[in-house]
Amino acid sequence: MSRIGILETSSPDPARLQLWEAFRQRLRELGHAEGRNIEFETRWAHGKPDRLPGLAAELVQLKVDAMITAGTPAAFAAQRATTTIPIVMATGVSVGTGLNQGAAGPGANVTGLSDLAPGLSAKRLALLRELVPNAAHLAVLWDQTNPSGSLAVPEYQDAARLSGVSLKVFGVRGLGDFDDALAAMTRDGAGGFIAVPSAMFFAEREQLASLALKHRLPAVFVRSEYAEVGGLAAYGCPIHDNYLRAAVYVDRILKGARPADLPVEQPTQFELVINVKTAKALGLTIPEPLLLRARQVNP
């Protein structure tokens, strides 16, 4: 029987559980039935990246046949824990972070799905500018524990320079820093902010959306789930598809494929979601062209 380890940066909230159930369902469709020829060992970090190394070590000790990770910190923790067990990223960023360097590199056992598509940061910045066209100054919220932020932040800074936007970066390392960071944005005169991709942010998305509203800060996020719990807007790839594709990667690995021979996939489909209730609470009028492009939510 194959044993699959799941290493998850986030928490087992209903949205995450649905994603992992989609992953399991796709594996069932591919012939891997839980309890018959496959079993799962799941470890949750509950949005606390410092827990990941110990959880990854537990999965290695269990001698799992493959490890599936959610969030770039989880992928790094898995890579540091093993150079032989195949690692499949359901979400994360490998290109430019050193996670996956091909068959000859230290990340030869890492493959999967990437979150950070070229040009996406500029599009999110442009979206925030459309939402708050009169803002003289904008901000970026960065999870300093997540290596992918070191790629996303410079992209936002470059996009801001090209478009003549004043932009300041605010870093956090945990939930306890969120309120202070957003308060600092307000004091700094930011008209809104963009949150970079982060499994920790996803785990605490309701709190983050609530704090953005508390501080009267329009915010753009990376996935629809943020807007569905109160965030103003989101633009990114539908995360559900990642988990279905991750199952295909696992199936191929269990059938003998090497991770180094399976290229990391980049996202190709994107969606815009706007929370009209939050827009109303912030006193914003959403431009008609944006409303026509977006899927609107009003929880």
C-alpha positions, -999 to 999 in steps of 0.1 A, spaced: 0 0 0 13 34 -9 16 60 19 12 97 10 23 125 33 4 158 32 23 188 46 0 218 49 11 253 60 -25 263 66 -53 252 89 -80 225 84 -108 250 78 -137 239 55 -122 255 24 -89 237 28 -106 204 36 -126 207 4 -95 211 -16 -78 180 -1 -110 161 -7 -109 171 -43 -73 158 -44 -84 125 -29 -113 122 -53 -91 127 -83 -68 100 -70 -98 77 -66 -106 84 -102 -71 74 -111 -74 41 -93 -60 49 -59 -86 40 -32 -79 50 4 -78 19 26 -73 -4 -4 -40 6 -21 -33 41 -6 -33 58 28 -27 94 39 -7 110 67 -17 147 71 2 173 91 -12 208 96 10 238 106 -20 260 114 -4 290 97 27 287 118 57 281 95 81 273 124 61 240 129 68 228 94 103 213 98 92 191 127 61 180 108 81 172 76 106 152 97 76 131 111 65 123 75 100 113 65 102 90 96 70 74 85 87 65 52 60 80 30 62 72 -7 56 108 -17 50 141 1 24 167 -11 29 203 2 7 234 3 26 267 5 62 275 -4 73 272 33 60 236 34 78 228 2 111 241 16 106 222 49 100 190 29 130 196 7 152 201 38 139 170 54 145 147 24 164 146 -9 150 112 -19 112 112 -13 93 128 -42 77 161 -33 48 175 -52 37 211 -46 0 216 -47 7 253 -42 40 271 -40 67 289 -60 98 270 -71 111 291 -101 136 316 -87 135 302 -51 159 273 -56 133 247 -48 135 229 -81 167 230 -102 162 201 -125 177 167 -124 212 179 -115 201 203 -87 195 199 -50 157 201 -56 156 172 -81 129 155 -59 106 185 -61 79 192 -87 43 203 -89 23 235 -94 35 270 -92 15 300 -80 35 330 -92 29 337 -129 50 363 -147 32 397 -148 6 388 -122 19 412 -96 16 441 -121 -20 432 -129 -29 431 -92 -13 466 -87 -33 479 -117 -65 464 -102 -59 482 -69 -53 514 -88 -86 510 -106 -104 504 -73 -88 535 -56 -79 558 -85 -74 588 -63 -49 572 -39 -15 588 -39 2 560 -20 -3 522 -19 12 494 1 22 457 -1 18 433 28 45 406 28 48 374 48 85 375 57 85 338 66 76 328 30 105 327 5 82 334 -24 77 369 -11 113 377 -21 102 372 -57 68 389 -55 78 421 -36 104 432 -62 78 426 -89 54 450 -72 82 475 -67 91 473 -104 55 476 -115 50 506 -92 81 524 -106 70 518 -142 35 532 -135 47 561 -113 30 548 -81 43 554 -46 45 520 -29 58 509 5 63 474 17 52 462 52 64 428 65 48 405 90 59 372 106 27 361 122 -10 368 130 1 390 159 18 414 135 -12 420 112 -30 447 131 2 467 137 12 465 100 -22 477 88 -23 505 114 12 515 101 -2 516 65 -30 539 76 -5 562 94 16 562 63 -13 574 42 -18 542 21 -49 542 1 -50 504 0 -27 474 -1 -20 441 -19 -12 409 0 14 388 -16 8 350 -19 12 333 15 -2 301 30 -2 319 64 -23 347 50 -47 321 35 -50 304 69 -59 337 85 -78 352 56 -109 360 76 -89 379 102 -69 397 75 -101 408 57 -117 419 89 -86 440 99 -85 456 64 -121 467 69 -114 479 104 -85 501 91 -106 512 61 -80 498 37 -92 485 3 -72 453 -3 -65 430 -32 -57 394 -26 -44 365 -46 -74 340 -44 -111 341 -46 -114 326 -11 -102 359 4 -130 379 -13 -155 352 -2 -148 359 35 -148 397 32 -117 408 13 -125 435 -12 -111 419 -43 -90 389 -55 -72 381 -87 -54 348 -93 -56 313 -105 -85 290 -91 -67 270 -64 -91 240 -69 -74 232 -102 -40 229 -85 -52 201 -62 -66 181 -91 -33 185 -111 -13 176 -79 -32 143 -78 -22 135 -114 15 142 -104 12 118 -75 -4 91 -98 25 94 -122 51 92 -95 35 62 -79 36 46 -114 74 52 -116 79 87 -129 108 108 -114 100 142 -101 129 157 -121 112 145 -153 79 162 -144 81 200 -152 67 225 -127 34 238 -141 27 275 -143 -9 288 -139 -27 297 -171 -63 305 -160 -72 334 -137 -103 349 -122 -113 383 -108 -136 383 -77 -151 414 -61 -169 415 -28 -196 441 -34 -206 442 3 -171 451 14 -169 477 -14 -201 493 -1 -188 492 35 -156 510 24 -177 536 5 -162 526 -29 -179 527 -63 -166 498 -84 -160 509 -120 -185 492 -143 -158 476 -165 -145 458 -134 -179 446 -124 -185 432 -159 -152 412 -157 -156 400 -122 -175 373 -103 -193 392 -76 -198 379 -41 -219 394 -14 -217 371 17 
